[in-house]
């Protein structure tokens, strides 16, 4: 044996191959399927938080929020504003359930006297509020906010998933951030059902795009228990399924059972609730009568929208539910819709997105309702973000930082304060 070999054998600096090495410290890592959603959710959350902070500052500076009714908690704190109007009704349903009262006839002419009734508000969102309150002990208000915030992140993830399929991950991330600052975004973290609906709608559209028909049908069914405007989503799912069945290649590749199931399952939630209201109130059309006579909301083929646009053009406010600042912002959004729709169609998105978006727009603009709330009613039209997000995807990071910083701060006013304090959300 050589001296070198002997020294190596006895030298402690030379590692022994048989010696056990200390275990490596494993770093906490996100699952591979979750990692792509981290950036869009961070962008969405930070942007929303900035807007909400500005909103709170404006409320405290003005001080008018303590006088606005109806509201949960009496308006003692600025955050009580987040349960204003529709939020108050949702909390009433979560606390007391429904009290459907028969429609009353005034006389033999068949006219109705209809009072506002809680059955106008669909059961999914208040049901979740009640369930979360029972489980967590947060109370109804805190549970309502929690459900909306969690649903908003699920919605942002769904928007990212849909847009990234069509325009890439960078555009999907930007789209999630844009949804945080669009007009009407103030209700996303309030006691309102929009975040929950968009979460369901976005993932439903994603499932249709991926040909996951059973999941799409179930999501459309659940959406029907959340809002009456789910009819647009239900129709889009049904149309996409019908077109798939009509194409021989699609039938061979995806089968027949899935699209057929989606077509029949999608409308059941909406139909079930509308039917229950009708049977409970003694008139199968009671829900629509309640909307028309109790809330003055009904489809008028766009007559009210044209009336508002005409009055705004000449500087008058001779129309129902006039709120000057919210209405002016809503007019600007309506005027932008043709351009947004044209840009969306230019990207040639899937049929389900086109049908869902166009049906939603027709429903909103063709219905008499509070015009100042148009940005809120159009909040579910997330496919309109496709073209702007794709275009902004070509910007460099500093430009995007400047844009989202500015938009986040400004949204505290136009997306939050204008809606909650200068109008009725």
C-alpha positions as CSV (number, residue, x, y, z in Angstrom):
1,X,0.0,0.0,0.0
2,X,1.3,3.4,-0.9
3,X,1.8,6.2,1.5
4,X,-0.7,8.4,-0.4
5,X,-3.3,5.7,-0.2
6,X,-2.7,5.3,3.5
7,X,-3.0,9.0,4.2
8,X,-6.2,9.3,2.2
9,X,-7.7,6.5,4.2
10,X,-6.9,8.1,7.5
11,X,-7.4,11.8,6.5
12,X,-10.7,13.1,8.0
13,X,-10.9,15.7,5.3
14,X,-11.5,13.0,2.7
15,X,-15.3,12.0,2.8
16,X,-16.1,8.4,3.3
17,X,-18.5,7.1,0.7
18,X,-20.2,5.0,3.3
19,X,-20.8,7.9,5.7
20,X,-24.4,9.2,5.8
21,X,-25.0,12.7,4.6
22,X,-27.3,15.0,6.6
23,X,-30.8,15.2,5.1
24,X,-31.5,18.1,2.8
25,X,-33.9,20.8,4.0
26,X,-36.9,20.7,1.7
27,X,-38.3,24.1,0.7
28,X,-42.0,24.7,0.7
29,X,-43.1,24.9,-2.9
30,X,-46.5,25.4,-4.5
31,X,-47.9,22.5,-6.5
32,X,-47.1,22.8,-10.2
33,X,-50.8,23.3,-11.0
34,X,-51.1,26.3,-8.6
35,X,-47.9,28.2,-9.6
36,X,-49.3,29.8,-12.8
37,X,-52.1,31.5,-10.7
38,X,-49.7,33.1,-8.2
39,X,-48.9,36.2,-10.3
40,X,-52.5,37.0,-11.4
41,X,-53.8,36.6,-7.9
42,X,-51.1,38.8,-6.3
43,X,-51.8,41.5,-9.0
44,X,-55.5,41.2,-8.4
45,X,-55.3,41.3,-4.6
46,X,-52.8,44.2,-4.3
47,X,-54.7,46.3,-6.9
48,X,-58.0,45.7,-5.1
49,X,-56.5,46.5,-1.7
50,X,-55.2,49.8,-2.9
51,X,-58.5,50.7,-4.4
52,X,-60.4,49.8,-1.2
53,X,-57.9,51.8,0.9
54,X,-58.5,54.9,-1.2
55,X,-62.3,54.3,-1.0
56,X,-62.1,54.2,2.8
57,X,-60.1,57.4,2.9
58,X,-62.6,59.2,0.7
59,X,-65.5,57.9,2.8
60,X,-64.0,59.2,6.0
61,X,-63.1,62.5,4.4
62,X,-66.6,63.1,3.2
63,X,-68.4,61.7,6.3
64,X,-71.7,61.3,4.3
65,X,-71.7,57.5,4.6
66,X,-73.3,57.7,8.1
67,X,-76.5,59.0,6.6
68,X,-77.2,56.5,3.8
69,X,-79.9,53.8,4.3
70,X,-80.7,51.0,4.4
71,X,-77.6,49.5,5.7
72,X,-76.4,46.8,8.0
73,X,-74.9,48.0,11.2
74,X,-76.5,51.5,11.1
75,X,-73.6,53.1,9.2
76,X,-71.3,53.7,12.2
77,X,-68.2,52.5,10.4
78,X,-67.1,53.0,6.8
79,X,-67.1,49.3,6.0
80,X,-70.9,49.3,6.7
81,X,-71.2,50.8,3.3
82,X,-70.2,47.5,1.8
83,X,-73.5,46.1,2.9
84,X,-75.7,48.8,1.4
85,X,-78.9,48.3,-0.5
86,X,-78.8,44.8,-2.2
87,X,-76.2,43.8,0.5
88,X,-78.8,44.6,3.1
89,X,-81.4,42.4,1.4
90,X,-78.9,39.5,1.1
91,X,-78.1,39.7,4.8
92,X,-81.9,39.7,5.6
93,X,-82.3,36.5,3.6
94,X,-79.3,35.0,5.3
95,X,-80.7,35.8,8.7
96,X,-84.4,35.2,8.3
97,X,-84.8,33.2,5.1
98,X,-87.6,34.0,2.6
99,X,-91.1,35.2,3.2
100,X,-92.9,34.9,-0.2
101,X,-96.2,36.8,0.0
102,X,-99.0,36.4,-2.5
103,X,-99.5,39.2,-5.0
104,X,-102.4,41.4,-4.0
105,X,-105.0,42.6,-6.5
106,X,-106.3,46.1,-6.1
107,X,-109.6,45.7,-7.9
108,X,-111.4,43.9,-10.7
109,X,-109.1,45.6,-13.3
110,X,-106.4,43.1,-12.5
111,X,-103.9,45.7,-11.4
112,X,-101.3,44.6,-8.7
113,X,-99.9,46.4,-5.7
114,X,-96.5,44.8,-5.3
115,X,-94.2,45.5,-2.4
116,X,-90.5,44.7,-2.5
117,X,-89.9,41.1,-1.4
118,X,-86.8,39.2,-0.5
119,X,-87.5,36.4,-3.0
120,X,-86.1,38.8,-5.7
121,X,-82.7,37.8,-4.4
122,X,-81.5,34.3,-5.4
123,X,-80.6,31.8,-2.7
124,X,-77.0,30.7,-3.4
125,X,-75.1,33.7,-2.1
126,X,-77.1,34.3,1.1
127,X,-77.1,30.5,1.7
128,X,-73.3,30.5,1.6
129,X,-73.3,33.5,4.0
130,X,-75.4,31.7,6.5
131,X,-73.3,28.5,6.2
132,X,-70.0,30.3,6.6
133,X,-71.4,32.3,9.6
134,X,-72.5,29.1,11.3
135,X,-69.1,27.4,10.7
136,X,-66.8,30.3,11.5
137,X,-68.8,32.4,13.9
138,X,-67.8,35.6,12.0
139,X,-71.4,36.9,11.9
140,X,-73.4,37.5,8.8
141,X,-71.6,40.7,7.7
142,X,-68.1,39.3,8.1
143,X,-69.2,36.0,6.4
144,X,-70.7,37.9,3.5
145,X,-67.4,39.8,3.0
146,X,-65.4,36.6,3.3
147,X,-67.5,34.8,0.7
148,X,-67.2,37.7,-1.7
149,X,-63.4,38.1,-1.3
150,X,-62.7,34.4,-1.7
151,X,-65.1,34.2,-4.7
152,X,-63.4,37.2,-6.2
153,X,-60.0,35.4,-6.2
154,X,-61.6,32.3,-7.7
155,X,-63.1,34.6,-10.3
156,X,-59.7,36.3,-11.0
157,X,-58.2,32.8,-11.4
158,X,-60.9,31.8,-13.8
159,X,-60.4,34.9,-15.9
160,X,-56.7,34.2,-16.0
161,X,-57.4,30.6,-17.1
162,X,-59.7,31.7,-19.9
163,X,-57.7,34.6,-21.2
164,X,-54.4,32.7,-21.0
165,X,-55.8,29.9,-23.1
166,X,-56.5,32.5,-25.9
167,X,-53.7,35.0,-25.5
168,X,-51.0,33.6,-23.3
169,X,-50.2,33.7,-19.6
170,X,-49.0,37.3,-19.6
171,X,-52.3,38.5,-21.0
172,X,-54.2,36.3,-18.6
173,X,-52.4,37.9,-15.6
174,X,-53.1,41.4,-17.0
175,X,-56.8,40.5,-17.5
176,X,-57.0,39.4,-13.8
177,X,-55.6,42.8,-12.8
178,X,-57.9,44.7,-15.1
179,X,-60.9,43.0,-13.6
180,X,-59.9,44.6,-10.2
181,X,-60.1,48.1,-11.6
182,X,-62.9,48.0,-14.1
183,X,-65.9,50.3,-13.4
184,X,-68.2,48.5,-11.1
185,X,-65.4,46.6,-9.4
186,X,-66.3,48.1,-6.1
187,X,-68.9,45.4,-5.4
188,X,-66.3,42.6,-5.7
189,X,-65.3,42.9,-2.1
190,X,-68.8,43.9,-0.8
191,X,-71.9,42.0,0.3
192,X,-73.0,41.5,-3.3
193,X,-73.3,38.3,-5.5
194,X,-71.3,39.5,-8.5
195,X,-68.0,38.0,-7.5
196,X,-69.6,34.6,-6.9
197,X,-71.4,34.7,-10.2
198,X,-68.2,35.7,-12.2
199,X,-66.3,32.9,-10.4
200,X,-68.9,30.4,-11.6
201,X,-69.2,31.9,-15.1
202,X,-65.5,32.1,-15.8
203,X,-64.8,28.5,-14.8
204,X,-68.0,27.4,-16.6
205,X,-66.7,29.0,-19.8
206,X,-63.3,27.4,-19.2
207,X,-64.9,24.0,-18.9
208,X,-66.8,24.4,-22.1
209,X,-63.6,25.5,-23.9
210,X,-61.8,22.4,-22.5
211,X,-64.9,20.2,-23.4
212,X,-65.5,19.3,-19.8
213,X,-69.2,19.2,-20.3
214,X,-70.3,17.6,-17.0
215,X,-68.5,20.3,-15.0
216,X,-69.9,23.0,-17.3
217,X,-73.4,21.8,-16.9
218,X,-73.1,21.6,-13.1
219,X,-71.6,25.1,-12.9
220,X,-74.3,26.6,-15.1
221,X,-76.9,24.8,-12.9
222,X,-75.3,26.4,-9.8
223,X,-75.2,29.8,-11.5
224,X,-78.9,29.6,-12.0
225,X,-79.3,29.7,-8.2
226,X,-77.3,32.8,-7.9
227,X,-78.6,35.5,-10.3
228,X,-81.4,35.8,-12.9
229,X,-78.8,37.1,-15.4
230,X,-77.4,33.5,-15.4
231,X,-79.8,33.0,-18.3
232,X,-77.0,34.4,-20.6
233,X,-74.5,31.9,-19.3
234,X,-77.0,29.0,-19.5
235,X,-77.9,30.0,-23.1
236,X,-74.2,30.2,-24.1
237,X,-73.5,26.7,-22.7
238,X,-76.6,25.3,-24.4
239,X,-75.6,26.9,-27.7
240,X,-72.0,25.6,-27.5
241,X,-73.2,22.1,-26.7
242,X,-75.7,22.2,-29.6
243,X,-73.1,23.3,-32.0
244,X,-70.8,20.5,-30.8
245,X,-73.5,18.0,-31.3
246,X,-74.1,19.3,-34.8
247,X,-70.5,18.8,-35.9
248,X,-69.7,15.2,-36.8
249,X,-66.0,15.5,-35.9
250,X,-66.8,16.9,-32.5
251,X,-69.3,14.1,-31.8
252,X,-66.7,11.5,-32.6
253,X,-64.0,13.1,-30.5
254,X,-66.0,14.2,-27.5
255,X,-69.1,11.9,-27.6
256,X,-72.7,12.8,-27.3
257,X,-73.5,12.3,-23.6
258,X,-71.5,15.2,-22.2
259,X,-73.0,18.0,-24.4
260,X,-76.5,16.6,-24.0
261,X,-76.1,16.5,-20.2
262,X,-74.9,20.1,-20.2
263,X,-77.8,21.3,-22.3
264,X,-80.4,19.7,-19.9
265,X,-78.6,20.4,-16.6
266,X,-77.7,24.0,-17.2
267,X,-81.2,25.6,-16.9
268,X,-82.5,23.5,-14.0
269,X,-81.2,25.8,-11.2
270,X,-82.8,29.0,-12.7
271,X,-86.0,27.3,-13.6
272,X,-86.3,25.6,-10.2
273,X,-86.0,28.8,-8.3
274,X,-88.3,30.8,-10.6
275,X,-90.9,28.1,-10.3
276,X,-90.7,27.9,-6.5
277,X,-91.2,31.6,-6.3
278,X,-94.3,31.4,-8.6
279,X,-95.8,28.5,-6.6
280,X,-95.1,30.2,-3.3
281,X,-96.7,33.4,-4.4
282,X,-99.7,31.9,-6.2
283,X,-98.7,33.0,-9.7
284,X,-96.1,31.3,-11.9
285,X,-95.0,34.7,-13.3
286,X,-94.8,36.2,-9.8
287,X,-91.0,36.7,-10.0
288,X,-91.2,38.8,-13.1
289,X,-94.2,40.7,-11.7
290,X,-92.2,41.4,-8.6
291,X,-89.2,42.7,-10.6
292,X,-91.4,44.9,-12.7
293,X,-93.7,46.3,-10.1
294,X,-91.6,46.1,-7.0
295,X,-88.2,47.2,-8.4
296,X,-89.2,48.7,-11.8
297,X,-86.8,46.3,-13.5
298,X,-88.0,44.7,-16.7
299,X,-86.9,44.1,-20.3
300,X,-88.0,47.0,-22.5
301,X,-85.9,46.4,-25.6
302,X,-83.6,49.3,-24.7
303,X,-86.1,52.1,-24.5
304,X,-84.9,53.2,-21.0
305,X,-81.2,53.1,-22.1
306,X,-82.0,55.3,-25.1
307,X,-83.9,57.6,-22.9
308,X,-80.9,58.0,-20.6
309,X,-78.5,58.5,-23.5
310,X,-80.8,61.2,-25.0
311,X,-81.2,63.1,-21.8
312,X,-77.5,62.9,-21.0
313,X,-76.7,64.3,-24.5
314,X,-78.7,67.4,-23.9
315,X,-77.8,67.8,-20.2
316,X,-81.2,66.8,-18.8
317,X,-82.1,64.2,-16.2
318,X,-85.8,63.6,-16.9
319,X,-85.7,59.9,-16.5
320,X,-86.2,57.3,-13.7
321,X,-83.4,56.7,-11.3
322,X,-81.3,59.7,-12.2
323,X,-77.9,59.9,-10.5
324,X,-75.7,62.4,-12.4
325,X,-72.1,61.2,-11.8
326,X,-72.7,57.5,-11.9
327,X,-74.9,57.9,-15.0
328,X,-72.2,59.9,-16.8
329,X,-69.7,57.2,-16.1
330,X,-72.2,54.6,-17.2
331,X,-72.8,56.5,-20.5
332,X,-69.1,56.5,-21.2
333,X,-68.9,52.8,-20.7
334,X,-71.9,52.1,-22.9
335,X,-70.3,54.2,-25.7
336,X,-67.1,52.1,-25.3
337,X,-69.0,48.8,-25.6
338,X,-69.1,48.7,-29.5
339,X,-65.3,49.1,-29.6
340,X,-64.7,46.5,-26.9
341,X,-67.0,44.0,-28.6
342,X,-65.4,44.6,-32.0
343,X,-61.9,44.1,-30.6
344,X,-63.1,41.0,-28.8
345,X,-64.6,39.5,-32.0
346,X,-61.4,40.3,-33.9
347,X,-59.6,37.9,-31.6
348,X,-62.0,35.2,-32.7
349,X,-62.8,33.8,-29.2
350,X,-64.8,30.5,-28.8
351,X,-68.5,30.6,-29.3
352,X,-69.3,30.2,-25.7
353,X,-67.5,33.5,-24.8
354,X,-69.1,35.4,-27.7
355,X,-72.6,34.1,-26.9
356,X,-72.3,34.7,-23.2
357,X,-70.9,38.3,-23.6
358,X,-73.4,39.4,-26.3
359,X,-76.3,38.0,-24.4
360,X,-75.2,39.7,-21.2
361,X,-74.8,43.0,-22.9
362,X,-78.3,42.8,-24.6
363,X,-79.8,41.9,-21.2
364,X,-78.2,44.8,-19.4
365,X,-78.9,47.5,-22.1
366,X,-82.3,46.1,-23.0
367,X,-83.6,46.3,-19.4
368,X,-85.0,49.2,-17.4
369,X,-83.0,49.4,-14.2
370,X,-80.8,51.9,-12.4
371,X,-78.6,53.1,-15.2
372,X,-75.9,54.2,-12.9
373,X,-75.4,50.6,-12.0
374,X,-74.6,49.6,-15.6
375,X,-70.9,49.1,-14.8
376,X,-71.9,46.7,-12.1
377,X,-74.3,44.8,-14.3
378,X,-71.6,44.5,-17.0
379,X,-69.0,43.3,-14.5
380,X,-69.6,39.6,-15.5
381,X,-68.6,40.4,-19.2
382,X,-65.0,39.5,-18.5
383,X,-64.4,38.3,-22.1
384,X,-64.3,42.0,-23.1
385,X,-60.9,42.1,-21.3
386,X,-59.4,39.8,-23.9
387,X,-58.3,42.4,-26.5
388,X,-57.1,45.1,-24.0
389,X,-55.1,42.4,-22.0
390,X,-53.5,41.0,-25.1
391,X,-52.5,44.5,-26.3
392,X,-51.1,45.4,-22.9
393,X,-49.2,42.2,-22.8
394,X,-46.7,43.8,-25.2
395,X,-45.9,46.6,-22.7
396,X,-42.8,46.4,-20.6
397,X,-43.0,45.9,-16.8
398,X,-42.4,49.6,-15.9
399,X,-45.3,50.7,-18.1
400,X,-47.6,48.1,-16.5
401,X,-46.5,49.1,-13.0
402,X,-47.4,52.8,-13.8
403,X,-50.7,51.8,-15.3
404,X,-51.9,49.5,-12.5
405,X,-50.7,51.9,-9.8
406,X,-52.6,54.8,-11.3
407,X,-55.7,52.7,-12.0
408,X,-55.7,51.1,-8.5
409,X,-55.7,54.6,-6.9
410,X,-58.3,56.0,-9.3
411,X,-60.6,53.0,-8.9
412,X,-61.1,53.9,-5.2
413,X,-63.1,56.8,-6.6
414,X,-64.8,55.7,-9.9
415,X,-65.3,52.0,-9.0
416,X,-66.1,52.4,-5.3
417,X,-67.0,55.8,-4.1
418,X,-69.1,56.9,-7.1
419,X,-71.1,53.7,-6.9
420,X,-71.7,53.4,-3.2
421,X,-71.9,57.0,-2.2
422,X,-73.0,59.0,-5.3
423,X,-75.4,56.3,-6.5
424,X,-77.2,53.2,-5.4
425,X,-75.4,49.9,-6.1
